[in-house]
Amino acid sequence: VGHGSLLVVGTGIAAVGQITLEARRAIEGSDSVLYLSTDPLTREFIEDLNPVAVSLDGFYEAGRDRALTYAAIAQEIAREVRRATRVCAVFEGHPGVFVEASHAAIELVRAEGHRARMLPGVCALDCLAADLGFDPGPWGCQSYEATDFLLYPRPFDDTTPLVLWQIGSVGVFDVPARPDHVRRGLGALSDVLARGYGPEHRATIYEAALLGICTPRLEGVRLGDLPAAAVSSVSTLFVPPARAPELSRDMAHRLGIDLSEAARVEEEAMHLLGGEVIRGQTPAGAR
Ligand SMILES: C[S@@+](CC[C@H](N)C(=O)[O-])C[C@H]1O[C@@H](n2cnc3c(N)ncnc32)[C@H](O)[C@@H]1O
């Protein structure tokens, strides 16, 4: 049984301001810290918290497939856990959301009998919910990695918001992405989405602010115009519903819900909020 332990933490999306207290304590209290961050402020912050911190950025080689980079990073973290006692691995955003290396590292070190745990962080979807005023609870939420969404087509539902991650690298596996490959990927994505929603349906290209004092990028785009849109490695696409979901009166009856009373309460709440607020809560006035 191994004696090492691994804590995997995230720094949030906006530099420094979104790191949790427990993630901060994990960085401070570890014997070894390995981190991945492209942001100079975050790098400085981590190195100030713990001067032994070492960047993993050197693992990114131009032209190398992302999956190979992540495997090499996971191996490096596991090597460090064999060597040091308490290791902290730091990633951007939530360390378990679209971070293959973190999950792989945890599996590797657990398989060798060491302790490993992930702490949650603020991810891009959290920022999107805040900046777009979108509530994944009542509205529901479909969320896919954009390339995966195209390669493994799943039926999607145009009454529920759709979030697509990594639209800046659709079908592109090497870094940096070639611009013609990015356009080719966006073209395919535009075709598939336009078939479901129509080319006139408007989505939002979202980029959370990377500094607390900056504003996020929220750019409306017709699905048909997606191939020409400006996207980057931090772009996420939010596609609002095209129509409201249908109410099942049979189910309401079975659940004992009095629909006229529910409508009356909603009307009263709307009145209290000054008219439009409740209605505005659902995307594109969908409900
Ligand atoms: C490799 S994933 C990393 C996700 C990250 N671990 C998180 O917790 O959000 C990269 C993708 O996350 C999303 N993302 C990262 N930073 C973002 C930002 N500032 N604004 C919007 N989306 C972002 C984009 O879809 C981007 O292509």
PDBQT file of the ligand as one rigid body, heavy atoms in Angstrom, charges set to zero:
ROOT
HETATM    1  C1  LIG A 301     -10.419  21.614 -21.524  1.00  0.00    +0.000 C 
HETATM    2  S1  LIG A 301     -11.959  22.366 -21.140  1.00  0.00    +0.000 S 
HETATM    3  C2  LIG A 301     -11.641  22.905 -19.503  1.00  0.00    +0.000 C 
HETATM    4  C3  LIG A 301     -12.871  23.133 -18.683  1.00  0.00    +0.000 C 
HETATM    5  C4  LIG A 301     -12.551  23.621 -17.288  1.00  0.00    +0.000 C 
HETATM    6  N1  LIG A 301     -11.868  22.596 -16.534  1.00  0.00    +0.000 N 
HETATM    7  C5  LIG A 301     -13.799  24.026 -16.520  1.00  0.00    +0.000 C 
HETATM    8  O1  LIG A 301     -13.909  23.590 -15.368  1.00  0.00    +0.000 OA
HETATM    9  O2  LIG A 301     -14.627  24.760 -17.027  1.00  0.00    +0.000 OA
HETATM   10  C6  LIG A 301     -11.897  23.807 -22.089  1.00  0.00    +0.000 C 
HETATM   11  C7  LIG A 301     -13.270  24.272 -22.468  1.00  0.00    +0.000 C 
HETATM   12  O3  LIG A 301     -13.935  24.809 -21.324  1.00  0.00    +0.000 OA
HETATM   13  C8  LIG A 301     -14.710  25.919 -21.693  1.00  0.00    +0.000 C 
HETATM   14  N2  LIG A 301     -14.112  27.117 -21.106  1.00  0.00    +0.000 N 
HETATM   15  C9  LIG A 301     -12.915  27.250 -20.520  1.00  0.00    +0.000 A 
HETATM   16  N3  LIG A 301     -12.718  28.535 -20.139  1.00  0.00    +0.000 NA
HETATM   17  C10 LIG A 301     -13.815  29.208 -20.504  1.00  0.00    +0.000 A 
HETATM   18  C11 LIG A 301     -14.217  30.557 -20.413  1.00  0.00    +0.000 A 
HETATM   19  N4  LIG A 301     -13.426  31.497 -19.895  1.00  0.00    +0.000 N 
HETATM   20  N5  LIG A 301     -15.434  30.905 -20.891  1.00  0.00    +0.000 NA
HETATM   21  C12 LIG A 301     -16.255  29.994 -21.445  1.00  0.00    +0.000 A 
HETATM   22  N6  LIG A 301     -15.926  28.704 -21.566  1.00  0.00    +0.000 NA
HETATM   23  C13 LIG A 301     -14.720  28.316 -21.116  1.00  0.00    +0.000 A 
HETATM   24  C14 LIG A 301     -14.627  26.017 -23.236  1.00  0.00    +0.000 C 
HETATM   25  O4  LIG A 301     -15.682  25.259 -23.796  1.00  0.00    +0.000 OA
HETATM   26  C15 LIG A 301     -13.272  25.397 -23.483  1.00  0.00    +0.000 C 
HETATM   27  O5  LIG A 301     -13.128  24.933 -24.815  1.00  0.00    +0.000 OA
ENDROOT
TORSDOF 0
